[in-house]
């Protein structure tokens, strides 16, 4: 009998719901109306409501606008949305920015977007037949392909122009060092396990040669996709966009395909997505991105990326029990000592589902 994942337990879902409430700062409708007025947009507080999705970065809605606000001056959180809007919104269904301010006209960072038409794919994907699902996903992947046309000179967060690395390997090393330091300082995991992960990571991370940094939507899933029937109307929420290699776009896409429930943990939608997948989308990815699939090092690169992301979530300390489960999974399954072991890793199993 397979081991029951802690993430599927009711206890974990309750933990995550409580964490969202503690970690996410929310604004009153009066505050939002005041900020908008400073940008020349007159809106009654009575017409503003909070969107039902967006746990990490709440979105506020009026009939025509979508608004995000951030009080942290350290670095922008929403600038990437404006970049995508300026570059692509005239021709492709992506976020459309109406106004943006970073502590100039207002005492916050504020992103005002045109409210996209359509329904969140999150709400009704299971109501679509397979043909319609694939049709919408194909349009999503086409937008991903267009995002690749937005190129940069260095690797790092799109929102943070002070984060600049000459190679993707250098960026991953920096992130990994930060996460392991946090994990050690807070004693979130056994140090012997951290050392095992550290050794494997450092032995394998220098494989990202000749990569070109392009814009990557790192959180692309059904909660950030709007549609009308089988027509894509918008891809939203580029808050965590990355200047990364093309292959890193597969990280969220494979997550969406293999385990969509991870994107709705701690919400009312988790039961609906628990145990579901969209493996029927995989052939389309290979059809549209044959160049990425032809990379002989693709599986190793996905594996290294996945380890860094796993360490990031542990460092975030959302759940003590989950920290242990995730570290155990990394040590036991994601540090392969052979090609066969690599094929049995998380991404190895996903790629095995793609027909040759």
Secondary structure, DSSP 4 states (H G I P E B T S, - for coil): -PPPPGGGSHHHHHHHHHHHHHH-----HHHHHHHHHHTT----GGG-EE-S--SSS--EE-SSEEEEEE---SS-SSHHHHHHHHHHTTTSSB--EEEEEESSSSSSEEEEEEPPPSEEHHHHGGGS-HHHHHHHHHHHHHHHHHHTTSB-SSBEESS-TT--BSSHHHHHHHHHHHHHHHHHHTT-S-HHHHHHHHHHHHHH-TT--S---EEE-TT-SGGGEEEETTEEEEE---TT-EEE-GGGHHHHHHHHHH-GGGGGTTSTTHHHHTT---GGGHHHHHHH-HHHHT-TTHHHHHHHHHHHHHHHHHHHTS-HHHHHHHHHHHHHHSS-SSHHHHHTSHHHHHHTTS--
